[in-house]
C-alpha cells in the first residue's frame, strides 16, 4: 500500500471515529438527561465519570464496526472500476456458442 493510500485510509477511519464518538456522547447525554428528569434531580448532580466510562466502553465496542465502514468507504473510493464483464469474459464480440461441424 502506498503511503498516500494509507493516509487516506487513516483519514477515513478518523472521520468515522469522530462520527461514532459524537453519536455515543449524544446518546449518553440524552440518557443522563432522561435519568435526571426521572429521578427529579439537577443535571449537574449526575456522575460525570460514570458517563465518560460508559461512553468509552460503548466506543470500544463500536470501533470495529466503524473501522469496517471506513475501510469499505476507502475501498470504494480507490478500487471502484466499472468493468463490462460480458465483453471481458468472452471476447469483444461476445460469446459464440454455435457448433460448426462440417463432417457430413
N, C-alpha and C positions, 0 to 999 in steps of 0.2 A: 504494500500500500504506500502510495506516495505521501510525503509529508503534508501536502496541501489537502489531500483526501482525508487524512487523519484529523487535521484541524477542522475540516468541515464536519466530520462525524462528531467531534467533541463539541462543536458549536450547536449541532442539533441536540445532543444529549443535554447540554446546559440549558437550552431553551425549554425542553420538556421537563427537566428537573425543576426549573423555576415555575412552570405552569403547575406541576404537581404540588410543589410547596405552597403555592398561593391557594390552590383548591383545598388542601388539607388544613391550612391555617384558617381559611374561611369557614370550613366545616366545624373545626374545634371552637372557633369564636361563636358560631351560631349555637352549638350545643351548650356552651357556657352561658350564653345569654338566656337560653331557654331554662337552664338549670337555675340561674339566679332568679328568674321570674317565678318558677315553680316553687322554689324554696323561700321566696319573698325576702331575698337579701340583696344588698347592693352588689352591683357587678364588680366593684373594686375589691370586695372581700373574697373573691374566688381565687383559689390557689393557682398562681401563675406557673410555678414549677411543674405541677402535675399536668397542666395544659401543654407545656413545652415538651415534657417527656412523652405524652400521648401523641403529639404531632410527630415527634422523631420516630417513634415506633411505627406509626402509620406510614411515614415516608419510606422507612426501610422496607416495609412490606410491599410498597408500591413501586419501588425503584427498579426492580427487574422489568416490570411491565412498561415503565416509562422508557427504559433503555431499548426495549424491543420496538416500541413505537418510533424512537429516534433512529434506530438502525434501519427500520423499514422506510422511513421518510428519506434518509440519506441514500439508500439503495435506489429508491425510485428516482431521485434526482440525478444519480450518477450512472445508472445502468438501464434506463428506460429507452429501449430501442424498438422501433416498430419494424417488424420483420414479416414479410408476406410468406408464411410457411408453405403455402401451396406451391408457389414458384420455387422455393428453396428445396422442398422435399423431392420434387420431380426434376424438371428441367425448366428452362424458361418457357417452354411450350406446354407445360403441364404433363400429366400422366397419359400415357397411351397404352391401353390395355388390349388393343386389338392383336389378334394372333394371325400372323402371316405364315400360313402353312401352304407352301406351293408344292407339296409332294404328291398331288393327284395326277 
